[in-house]
Amino acid sequence: MGAGHSHGATTPSGTAAGRHKTRLMGALALTTIFMAVEVVGGLWTGSLALLADAAHMLTDAGGLALALLAIRFSERPATPQKTYGYVRSEVLAALANAVVLLVLTLYILYEAYQRFLNPPEILSGPMLIVAVVGLAVNLVSMKLLSAGSSESLNVKGAYFEVLADMLGSLGVLVAAAIVMFTGWKLADPIVGAGIGLFIVPRTWILLKQAIHILMEGTPPEIDISLLEDKLKEIPGITAVHDLHVWTITSGVDAMSCHLVVTNMADAPKTLVAAKSAMETTFDITHTTIQIEDQDLRKAERELKY
């Protein structure tokens, strides 16, 4: 029997989130600064909407800080006790962000209901000005995180945090404009409920993706049947079993399997071909492959049964 193992760089500098750390820090700085502006503006105008949005931004700042903390942990080297290091902390951060967003959505819907019953007094002028500034800040933050959100669940979680707050600022802006020009106070809770409902589907997708990785499910972009067929196309391989493909962290997939061959003398050549197929066709560089002799495999199965 023979076995082979290879892997590409799984160091922190190679993780998707780690490549966008500076952008996360910029988004966190912008969010924290404007959160303070909203608190001052809310206290100055007596606007509950601005204070509520400031609380929303506090949650976003916490999510961004959590994302950066996860990257910091992922930069720690592997140990004999944690052979993959701490790269999975990025996925845990994404999971935490999704849970926080769902709880926040429930709070938004509850507040919308309360305000629908008892619409609060709103100083629409100052509220509109602060909302416009907040919208601009959130759009800049979203621009900083947009590229990384397609590569890393951790950055995607942070992006959704900023997206949620951008919608909050937009909702405050629309509600303030409606109240200013029409005097219809129910615009505030209606817009708030719409924001909450808009957030739910995207957050649910993020939650499912994080759980799928933690459960070591097959990456969605990998067709496991096609991958198995690709291995079977290699000359000398008669069977593939114990095939597993999973995601270690965003952008880092792994594969392990047993390959049954007709001639053990060809094991080195078979290993090279299998690893090459995984890398070129499926972009999987972290592989663990065991080669098994066909006759020995058959004898073991006969003894077992």
C-alpha positions as CSV (number, residue, x, y, z in Angstrom):
1,M,0.0,0.0,0.0
2,G,1.1,3.6,-0.5
3,A,-0.1,7.0,0.6
4,G,0.5,10.5,-0.6
5,H,-0.2,13.9,0.9
6,S,0.2,17.4,-0.5
7,H,-1.1,20.8,0.3
8,G,-0.8,24.3,-0.9
9,A,-0.3,27.3,1.3
10,T,-2.8,27.5,4.1
11,T,-1.0,30.2,6.0
12,P,-2.9,33.2,7.1
13,S,-1.5,35.4,4.4
14,G,-3.1,33.0,1.9
15,T,-6.6,33.1,3.4
16,A,-9.2,35.1,1.7
17,A,-10.1,37.2,4.7
18,G,-6.5,37.9,5.6
19,R,-6.0,39.6,2.2
20,H,-8.7,42.1,3.0
21,K,-7.7,42.9,6.6
22,T,-6.7,46.5,5.8
23,R,-10.1,47.1,4.2
24,L,-11.9,45.7,7.2
25,M,-9.9,48.0,9.5
26,G,-11.0,51.0,7.3
27,A,-14.6,50.0,7.4
28,L,-14.4,49.5,11.2
29,A,-12.9,53.0,11.6
30,L,-15.6,54.6,9.5
31,T,-18.4,52.8,11.3
32,T,-17.1,53.6,14.7
33,I,-16.6,57.3,13.9
34,F,-20.1,57.7,12.4
35,M,-21.7,55.8,15.3
36,A,-20.4,58.5,17.6
37,V,-21.8,61.1,15.3
38,E,-25.2,59.5,15.3
39,V,-25.2,59.2,19.1
40,V,-24.4,63.0,19.4
41,G,-27.0,63.7,16.7
42,G,-29.6,61.6,18.4
43,L,-29.1,63.2,21.8
44,W,-29.1,66.7,20.2
45,T,-32.3,66.3,18.2
46,G,-34.0,63.9,20.6
47,S,-34.5,61.5,17.7
48,L,-35.1,57.9,18.8
49,A,-34.6,56.8,15.2
50,L,-31.0,58.1,15.1
51,L,-30.2,56.6,18.5
52,A,-31.6,53.2,17.3
53,D,-29.5,53.4,14.2
54,A,-26.5,54.2,16.3
55,A,-27.2,51.0,18.3
56,H,-27.5,49.2,15.0
57,M,-24.0,50.6,14.0
58,L,-22.7,49.5,17.3
59,T,-23.7,46.0,16.4
60,D,-22.0,46.4,13.0
61,A,-18.8,47.7,14.6
62,G,-18.9,44.6,16.8
63,G,-19.3,42.4,13.8
64,L,-16.3,44.1,12.0
65,A,-14.2,43.8,15.1
66,L,-15.1,40.2,15.4
67,A,-14.1,39.6,11.8
68,L,-10.7,41.2,12.5
69,L,-10.3,39.2,15.7
70,A,-11.0,36.0,13.7
71,I,-8.3,37.0,11.2
72,R,-5.9,37.7,14.0
73,F,-6.5,34.2,15.4
74,S,-6.2,32.7,12.0
75,E,-2.7,34.2,11.7
76,R,-1.5,32.0,14.6
77,P,0.6,29.1,13.5
78,A,-0.6,25.5,13.6
79,T,0.3,23.4,16.7
80,P,0.4,19.7,17.4
81,Q,-3.0,20.1,19.1
82,K,-4.5,22.3,16.3
83,T,-2.9,21.0,13.1
84,Y,-4.9,23.4,10.9
85,G,-4.1,26.3,13.1
86,Y,-7.0,28.7,13.8
87,V,-8.2,29.4,10.3
88,R,-11.6,28.0,11.2
89,S,-12.1,30.9,13.5
90,E,-13.1,32.9,10.4
91,V,-16.0,30.6,9.8
92,L,-17.0,30.8,13.4
93,A,-17.0,34.6,13.1
94,A,-19.2,34.4,10.1
95,L,-21.6,32.2,12.0
96,A,-21.7,34.6,14.9
97,N,-22.3,37.5,12.6
98,A,-25.2,35.7,11.0
99,V,-26.8,34.9,14.4
100,V,-26.4,38.6,15.5
101,L,-28.0,39.8,12.3
102,L,-31.0,37.5,12.7
103,V,-31.4,38.7,16.4
104,L,-31.1,42.3,15.2
105,T,-33.7,41.7,12.5
106,L,-36.2,40.4,15.1
107,Y,-35.5,43.6,17.2
108,I,-36.0,45.8,14.1
109,L,-39.4,44.1,13.4
110,Y,-40.4,44.5,17.1
111,E,-39.5,48.2,17.1
112,A,-41.3,48.7,13.9
113,Y,-44.4,47.2,15.5
114,Q,-44.1,49.4,18.6
115,R,-43.6,52.5,16.5
116,F,-46.6,51.6,14.3
117,L,-48.7,51.6,17.4
118,N,-47.2,54.7,18.8
119,P,-45.3,56.8,16.2
120,P,-42.6,58.9,18.0
121,E,-42.0,62.6,17.4
122,I,-39.2,63.0,14.8
123,L,-37.1,66.1,14.1
124,S,-37.0,65.3,10.4
125,G,-34.6,68.0,9.3
126,P,-31.5,67.1,11.4
127,M,-32.5,63.4,11.1
128,L,-32.4,63.7,7.3
129,I,-28.9,65.4,7.3
130,V,-27.4,62.7,9.6
131,A,-29.0,60.0,7.5
132,V,-27.5,61.3,4.3
133,V,-24.0,61.4,5.9
134,G,-24.6,57.9,7.3
135,L,-25.6,56.6,3.9
136,A,-22.4,57.9,2.4
137,V,-20.2,56.4,5.1
138,N,-21.9,53.0,4.7
139,L,-21.5,53.1,0.9
140,V,-17.8,53.7,1.3
141,S,-17.5,50.8,3.7
142,M,-19.4,48.5,1.4
143,K,-17.1,49.5,-1.4
144,L,-14.1,48.6,0.8
145,L,-15.5,45.2,1.6
146,S,-17.3,44.2,-1.7
147,A,-14.3,42.4,-3.3
148,G,-13.6,40.3,-0.2
149,S,-17.2,39.4,0.4
150,S,-17.1,37.1,-2.7
151,E,-14.0,35.3,-1.4
152,S,-14.5,34.9,2.4
153,L,-17.4,34.1,4.6
154,N,-15.8,36.1,7.3
155,V,-15.6,39.2,5.1
156,K,-19.1,38.4,3.7
157,G,-20.5,38.5,7.2
158,A,-18.9,41.9,7.8
159,Y,-20.2,43.1,4.4
160,F,-23.7,42.1,5.4
161,E,-23.3,44.0,8.6
162,V,-22.5,47.1,6.7
163,L,-25.2,46.4,4.2
164,A,-27.8,46.1,7.0
165,D,-26.7,49.5,8.4
166,M,-26.7,51.1,4.9
167,L,-30.3,50.0,4.6
168,G,-30.9,51.4,8.1
169,S,-29.5,54.8,7.0
170,L,-31.5,54.6,3.8
171,G,-34.6,53.8,5.7
172,V,-34.0,56.7,8.1
173,L,-33.5,59.0,5.2
174,V,-36.7,57.9,3.4
175,A,-38.7,58.1,6.6
176,A,-37.4,61.5,7.5
177,A,-38.2,62.8,4.0
178,I,-41.7,61.4,4.1
179,V,-42.3,62.9,7.6
180,M,-40.8,66.2,6.5
181,F,-42.9,66.6,3.4
182,T,-46.1,64.8,4.3
183,G,-46.2,64.6,8.1
184,W,-47.1,60.9,7.9
185,K,-45.3,59.4,11.0
186,L,-46.2,55.8,10.1
187,A,-43.5,55.9,7.4
188,D,-40.9,55.2,10.0
189,P,-42.1,51.8,11.3
190,I,-43.1,50.7,7.8
191,V,-39.7,51.4,6.4
192,G,-38.1,49.7,9.5
193,A,-40.1,46.5,8.9
194,G,-39.1,46.5,5.2
195,I,-35.4,46.7,6.2
196,G,-35.8,43.8,8.6
197,L,-37.5,41.6,6.0
198,F,-34.8,42.5,3.4
199,I,-32.0,41.4,5.7
200,V,-33.4,37.9,6.5
201,P,-32.9,36.0,3.2
202,R,-29.2,37.1,2.9
203,T,-28.4,36.4,6.5
204,W,-30.0,33.0,6.2
205,I,-27.8,32.1,3.3
206,L,-24.7,33.2,5.2
207,L,-25.8,31.1,8.2
208,K,-26.3,28.0,6.0
209,Q,-22.9,28.4,4.4
210,A,-21.1,28.7,7.7
211,I,-22.9,25.7,9.1
212,H,-22.2,23.7,5.9
213,I,-18.5,24.3,6.3
214,L,-18.5,23.5,10.0
215,M,-20.3,20.2,9.1
216,E,-17.5,19.6,6.5
217,G,-20.0,19.4,3.7
218,T,-18.9,19.2,0.1
219,P,-18.1,22.7,-1.3
220,P,-21.0,23.8,-3.5
221,E,-18.7,24.5,-6.5
222,I,-17.4,20.9,-6.4
223,D,-19.3,18.2,-8.3
224,I,-18.3,15.1,-6.3
225,S,-19.5,12.7,-9.0
226,L,-17.5,14.5,-11.6
227,L,-14.4,14.5,-9.3
228,E,-14.7,10.7,-8.8
229,D,-15.1,10.1,-12.5
230,K,-12.0,12.3,-13.1
231,L,-10.0,10.0,-10.8
232,K,-11.3,6.9,-12.4
233,E,-10.1,8.2,-15.8
234,I,-6.5,7.9,-14.6
235,P,-4.9,4.7,-16.1
236,G,-4.5,1.9,-13.6
237,I,-7.2,3.0,-11.1
238,T,-10.0,0.5,-10.8
239,A,-12.0,2.0,-7.9
240,V,-12.3,5.0,-5.7
241,H,-13.6,4.9,-2.2
242,D,-13.7,6.8,1.1
243,L,-13.8,10.0,-1.0
244,H,-14.3,13.2,1.0
245,V,-14.1,16.9,-0.1
246,W,-14.5,19.7,2.4
247,T,-13.6,23.3,3.1
248,I,-11.1,24.2,5.8
249,T,-11.8,27.9,5.5
250,S,-12.9,30.2,2.7
251,G,-10.8,29.6,-0.3
252,V,-9.0,26.5,1.1
253,D,-10.6,23.2,0.1
254,A,-9.3,19.7,0.9
255,M,-9.8,16.2,-0.4
256,S,-9.0,12.7,0.8
257,C,-9.6,9.3,-0.8
258,H,-8.4,5.8,-1.3
259,L,-7.5,4.7,-4.9
260,V,-7.4,1.0,-5.8
261,V,-4.9,0.2,-8.6
262,T,-4.0,-2.8,-10.6
263,N,-0.2,-2.4,-10.3
264,M,1.4,-1.0,-7.1
265,A,4.6,-0.4,-9.0
266,D,2.7,2.5,-10.7
267,A,1.7,4.0,-7.3
268,P,4.1,7.1,-7.6
269,K,2.9,7.9,-11.1
270,T,-0.7,7.5,-10.1
271,L,-0.3,9.8,-7.1
272,V,1.2,12.5,-9.3
273,A,-1.6,12.2,-11.8
274,A,-4.3,12.3,-9.2
275,K,-2.9,15.4,-7.4
276,S,-2.5,17.1,-10.8
277,A,-6.1,16.4,-11.7
278,M,-7.4,17.8,-8.4
279,E,-5.3,21.0,-8.7
280,T,-5.9,21.7,-12.4
281,T,-9.6,20.7,-12.6
282,F,-10.9,21.5,-9.2
283,D,-8.4,23.9,-7.7
284,I,-7.8,21.6,-4.7
285,T,-4.2,21.6,-3.6
286,H,-4.6,20.1,-0.1
287,T,-5.0,16.3,-0.8
288,T,-4.5,13.1,1.1
289,I,-4.5,10.1,-1.1
290,Q,-3.9,6.4,-0.2
291,I,-3.1,3.9,-2.9
292,E,-4.3,0.3,-2.4
293,D,-3.4,-2.9,-4.3
294,Q,-6.4,-4.3,-6.2
295,D,-5.6,-8.0,-5.2
296,L,-5.0,-7.1,-1.6
297,R,-8.2,-5.1,-1.5
298,K,-10.1,-8.0,-2.9
299,A,-8.6,-10.4,-0.4
300,E,-9.4,-8.1,2.5
301,R,-13.1,-7.8,1.4
302,E,-13.4,-11.6,1.1
303,L,-12.0,-12.1,4.6
304,K,-14.3,-9.5,6.0
305,Y,-17.4,-11.1,4.5
